[in-house]
Amino acid sequence: MKTILPYIKKYRAQSLLAPLFKMLEALLELFVPLVVKDIIDIGIGNSDKAYTLKMCGLLGALALVGLVFSITAQYFAAYAATGITKGLKSALFSHVMSLGYTEADTLGTSALITRITGDADKVQNGINLALRLLLRSPFVVFGAVIMAFTVDTSKGTSALIFAGAVPILALAVFGIMLGSMPLYTRVQRSLDRVTGNVRQHLTGVRVLRAFGREESEKASFGDASDELNRLQRIAGRVSSLMNPITYVLINGATVLLIYTGALKVDGGLLTQGAVVALYNYMAQILVELIKLADLIINISKALASAKRIGDVFSAENSQQYPAESAVPDFSAPAIEMKNVTFSYKNAGAPSLADISFSLPAGKKLGITGSTGSGKSTFVNLIPRFYDCTNGEVRIFGHNAREYSREALDSLVAVVPQKAVLFKGTIRENLLWGNENASERDIADAVSAAQCTDIIAAKKGGLDEQIEQNGANLSGGQRQRLTIARALVKKSPIILLDDSASALDFATDARLNGALSELPWHPTVITVSLRTGSIKNADEIIVLEDGAAVEKGTHDGLIAKGGVYAEINAASGGESIG
């Protein structure tokens, strides 16, 4: 509930009016058996047609007013539930966006998607039902018991049956609720795994088909679905006990009520109308307890989902940014690492160990190494996607942690290893780098990133629509456009994380030449397995198992005949001499 309460304040009036109108409807409903009693005992008993018609008209009026109250309550409940959930989803999405890479890695993408969608929808349904029924159903149950005592005031009143049945029913309902809540939590966790399985398979569907893995992955998805189905059946079996148990208890109480009522009618202690009224009150209790049972099941699901959402809110970004940012000293080295070591959360060994270097502003640094050597991790420490475990990362004379989020973002432009574009026009994607970029800025970035041919080939030019993830573009086109997006930003530091791997050698060479001629002379760090992409760098660092095993220029490292020379030979460069 703590997760939801802050968002209820804005809809406090609707949250109060919805149960209020439901209580008014319930109050009218409690008078109906009394009217029926008078129709039987007075109207029909005395053959008074006028009285019978008058009381039937009263029943119609009660029904009509009750309908108005019910519709009004439904409107306010729906308004509040949707509004509260909208605020919850917005806050949850904003919180997820504020989390660091470490927290996002720990929570998992599929789990976060499920919480923002499925869990939030369950909370909305639970709020809607709670506003309408959480007070109404108990009010009708206890109101019917009280009214029963007013109908039968004789010695050994039949209303005692109500007093005995209700506690037993409450015990059964709440016992089943407490048993079902942890089961629904397990169901939601299993749903996370299924969502993750679907996301992985749909994202990699081309790879699946290329390797003919459809059948094995179908089996994998089937196993995850079977586990979800098994947990849902277990939870369903427990929840399904609700209706049979309540029906047995209520119907047993109804039989006993009719039996004792018949004896009292025969003895002249009760009227026939009073027995019918008592039966109607028992029927009301039955209906409301069935509603309450379903309500409790849905509230159990909603509470389990709210707890899962609360777990996301409780995850705080481990990276803190200062209120006042350091001012970059552009005369200092652009990037320095001093004895930097980094380990991913729960990792057995560090991904980077004791890395040190200094890169002057305007210079180029090349990073290479075998797969899994820590190249991307190296790059991710500079914009503080992750914070180093030990050591210090300095940017323009200050520790990276001394910059505000906005200041650091303005200093560093990143082109990630995976080229990600968003649904929209090419122009809209490029403006992510700088919303205020001029047409000239865009044109210069497009030209430097070797995207001119891409734009020229599109009928809409810069206003050509791009599908989600750039599905209507080739891999090389996506990479060049992501590079152009970073260049539009005109940051003093540009990080290229193996972002030209899909380009041919000629285009790659032209791109490197264009980067050298950028008018603002940025500091460029290029990660690549192609030595041709970094051969003109002022310094090259070779990583192996997270350690810097070689440093130097292209020619110097080739002459050593070490790891770099082997990579160079493998990528089509000069052979080891």
PyMOL commands that set and color helices and strands:
alter all, ss='L'
color gray80, all
select helices_A, chain A and resi 5-44+49-98+101-107+109-133+136-151+159-203+205-210+214-240+242-266+272-314+375-381+400-402+405-411+426-430+439-448+452-457+461-463+468-470+475-488+505-516+531-534+554-560+563-570
alter helices_A, ss='H'
color red, helices_A
select strands_A, chain A and resi 335-342+352-359+364-369+390-395+398-399+412-415+424-425+465-466+493-497+523-527+539-544+547-552
alter strands_A, ss='S'
color yellow, strands_A
deselect
rebuild
show_as cartoon
